[in-house]
Each structure stands twice: as structure tokens, then as C-alpha cells.
Amino acid sequence: MKVAIIFGSLSDKPVMKKAAEVLRSFGVDFSAQVISAHRTPQLLKETIEHLEAGGCELIIAGAGLAAHLPGVVASLTALPVIGVPIASGGLGGLGGLDALFSIVQMPGPIPVAAVGVNNAANAAYLAVEILSLKYPKLKEGLSAFRNTMKADFTRENQLPDDWFMDL
């Protein structure tokens, strides 16, 4: 199981690190690279070729502003690509909506999945779900994770029988 995490700028690292943490928690092998679709397009192309040759099975691509990186990555591979829109600071940043719209509006027939702004963790959970179709052990781990999550939620949010009286 191999996932590549690619993001367009070192300033995106705090957001994209969340994807790495989720993948690590499920034991999914991954690599991470900073590559710009605009400034280093040839390096991006070569990196995608290298990832495919190395057995990569899915790519998580994060970008802000115009957020072309996920779409460009998807144009270079038939691997599933999950785009993470990143809120960019400074002038011109629209709180991540610009990046979100850019990713969800990718024209067909080259799809890019998208998660919420700055939600790289959800991109990794989606990657785990996709990979669990192929890897039974990962599917078991995902099932156990969800069962624990449900039990924790139920325990933490259990109300007494007379809860309506305490409003």
C-alpha cells in the first residue's frame, strides 16, 4: 500500500501533515513531496512517473489559491487523486473557497475527489477507505477504528433517562 502526498508549497506542510498522521495510524506506507504544478511542471511529471513505477496506488494533492496541482496530477496519472483545498493567507486568499471551487470544478473526464478546506485528515481517511477495498487487513483496521469511534461517541454523549428535565 503506497500513498503519495504532494503539496505545492512548504507553507502547506502543517495542513498536509494531518494526512500523514492518519495514514501512519493505519500503517499505510506513504511518501511526501513539495512540488509546484506551475513552477516545476517537468519535475511533477517525472515524480508521477516515478511514483507509478514504484507501486503508488493513490495520490493526495493539496494546494491553495487556484489549486491547479490536484488537477494537473490527475491529468498525468490514472491513479485516484484526492484534492485538499488549502486556505491561503495574505492578499488574494479567499479563506480556501478559491481552492475548493478550483478542485471540485475540475472538468471531466479527469476526476479529482475533494475534501473540505484544510481537511487533509479526511483525505487520508478516504484514501484508507479506497485502499481497504484491496487490502483486507486495512479493512479490518478501518472497521475496528469506526467501531471504537462509535463506542466512544455513545459513551461520551450518553444522556440520563430524565435528560429532558435538566434543560
C-alpha positions as CSV (number, residue, x, y, z in Angstrom):
1,M,0.0,0.0,0.0
2,K,1.5,3.2,-1.0
3,V,0.1,6.7,-1.0
4,A,1.9,9.9,-2.2
5,I,1.2,13.2,-0.5
6,I,2.1,16.1,-2.8
7,F,1.6,19.8,-2.0
8,G,2.5,22.9,-3.8
9,S,4.4,24.9,-1.1
10,L,6.3,24.2,2.1
11,S,3.8,26.6,3.8
12,D,1.1,23.8,3.2
13,K,3.0,21.4,5.4
14,P,1.0,22.0,8.6
15,V,-2.2,21.1,6.8
16,M,-0.9,18.2,4.9
17,K,0.9,16.7,7.9
18,K,-2.6,15.7,9.2
19,A,-2.9,13.3,6.2
20,A,0.4,11.7,7.1
21,E,-0.7,11.3,10.7
22,V,-3.9,9.4,9.7
23,L,-2.0,7.2,7.2
24,R,0.6,6.4,9.8
25,S,-2.1,5.4,12.3
26,F,-3.4,2.8,9.9
27,G,0.0,1.6,8.9
28,V,-0.2,2.8,5.3
29,D,3.1,3.5,3.7
30,F,3.4,7.0,2.1
31,S,5.8,9.5,0.8
32,A,5.6,13.3,0.8
33,Q,6.9,15.8,-1.7
34,V,6.6,19.6,-2.3
35,I,6.2,20.2,-6.0
36,S,4.7,23.1,-7.8
37,A,2.5,22.5,-10.8
38,H,3.3,26.0,-12.1
39,R,7.0,26.4,-11.2
40,T,8.3,22.8,-11.7
41,P,5.9,21.1,-14.1
42,Q,8.6,18.8,-15.5
43,L,9.6,17.7,-12.0
44,L,5.9,16.9,-11.3
45,K,5.6,14.8,-14.4
46,E,8.8,12.9,-13.6
47,T,7.7,12.4,-10.0
48,I,4.3,11.0,-11.0
49,E,6.1,8.5,-13.4
50,H,8.5,7.5,-10.6
51,L,5.6,7.1,-8.1
52,E,3.7,4.9,-10.6
53,A,6.8,2.8,-11.3
54,G,7.2,2.4,-7.5
55,G,3.8,1.0,-7.0
56,C,2.0,4.0,-5.7
57,E,-1.8,3.4,-5.5
58,L,-3.3,6.8,-4.7
59,I,-2.3,10.4,-4.5
60,I,-3.4,13.1,-2.1
61,A,-2.6,16.5,-3.5
62,G,-3.0,19.7,-1.6
63,A,-3.0,23.3,-3.0
64,G,-4.3,26.7,-2.3
65,L,-5.4,29.7,-4.3
66,A,-6.1,28.5,-7.9
67,A,-5.3,24.9,-6.7
68,H,-4.2,23.5,-10.0
69,L,-2.0,20.8,-8.5
70,P,-4.6,18.1,-7.9
71,G,-6.0,18.5,-11.5
72,V,-2.6,18.5,-13.1
73,V,-1.6,15.5,-11.1
74,A,-4.8,13.7,-12.2
75,S,-4.0,14.6,-15.8
76,L,-0.7,12.8,-15.5
77,T,-2.0,9.5,-14.0
78,A,-4.9,7.2,-13.9
79,L,-4.4,6.7,-10.1
80,P,-7.1,8.1,-7.9
81,V,-6.3,11.7,-6.8
82,I,-7.8,13.3,-3.7
83,G,-7.5,17.1,-3.7
84,V,-7.2,19.1,-0.4
85,P,-8.1,22.7,-0.8
86,I,-5.8,24.8,1.4
87,A,-6.7,28.2,2.8
88,S,-4.0,30.7,1.7
89,G,-3.2,33.7,3.8
90,G,-2.3,37.2,2.6
91,L,-3.8,39.2,-0.2
92,G,-5.8,37.2,-2.7
93,G,-6.7,34.4,-0.3
94,L,-10.4,33.7,0.0
95,G,-10.3,31.5,3.0
96,G,-9.8,28.4,0.9
97,L,-13.0,28.8,-1.1
98,D,-11.0,29.7,-4.2
99,A,-9.1,26.4,-3.9
100,L,-12.2,24.4,-3.0
101,F,-14.0,25.7,-6.1
102,S,-11.0,25.0,-8.3
103,I,-10.8,21.4,-7.1
104,V,-14.4,20.5,-7.2
105,Q,-14.9,22.1,-10.6
106,M,-12.3,20.1,-12.4
107,P,-13.6,19.3,-15.8
108,G,-14.3,15.7,-16.9
109,P,-13.3,13.2,-17.8
110,I,-10.4,13.6,-15.4
111,P,-11.9,13.4,-12.0
112,V,-10.4,14.7,-8.7
113,A,-12.1,13.8,-5.4
114,A,-12.2,16.7,-3.0
115,V,-12.5,17.1,0.8
116,G,-13.2,20.2,2.9
117,V,-10.8,23.2,3.2
118,N,-7.7,22.3,5.2
119,N,-9.1,18.8,5.8
120,A,-6.2,16.7,4.8
121,A,-7.1,14.2,7.6
122,N,-10.4,13.4,5.7
123,A,-8.4,12.9,2.5
124,A,-6.3,10.3,4.3
125,Y,-9.5,8.6,5.7
126,L,-10.9,8.5,2.2
127,A,-7.6,7.0,1.0
128,V,-7.8,4.3,3.6
129,E,-11.4,3.5,2.6
130,I,-10.4,3.2,-1.1
131,L,-7.3,1.0,-0.3
132,S,-9.4,-1.1,2.1
133,L,-11.2,-2.5,-1.0
134,K,-8.0,-4.2,-1.9
135,Y,-6.4,-4.9,1.4
136,P,-8.5,-7.0,3.9
137,K,-6.2,-6.2,6.8
138,L,-6.7,-2.5,6.2
139,K,-10.4,-3.0,6.0
140,E,-10.3,-4.8,9.4
141,G,-8.4,-1.9,10.9
142,L,-10.9,0.6,9.4
143,S,-13.8,-1.3,10.8
144,A,-12.1,-1.5,14.3
145,F,-11.4,2.2,14.2
146,R,-15.0,3.0,13.3
147,N,-16.4,0.7,16.0
148,T,-14.2,2.3,18.6
149,M,-15.2,5.8,17.3
150,K,-18.9,4.8,17.6
151,A,-18.5,3.4,21.1
152,D,-16.5,6.4,22.3
153,F,-19.2,8.8,20.9
154,T,-22.0,6.8,22.5
155,R,-20.2,6.7,25.9
156,E,-19.3,10.4,25.8
157,N,-22.7,11.6,24.8
158,Q,-25.0,9.3,26.8
159,L,-27.7,11.3,28.5
160,P,-29.6,10.3,31.6
161,D,-33.1,8.9,31.2
162,D,-34.5,12.2,32.5
163,W,-32.3,14.4,30.4
164,F,-35.2,16.5,29.1
165,M,-35.9,17.6,32.7
166,D,-32.4,19.1,33.0
167,L,-32.8,21.6,30.2
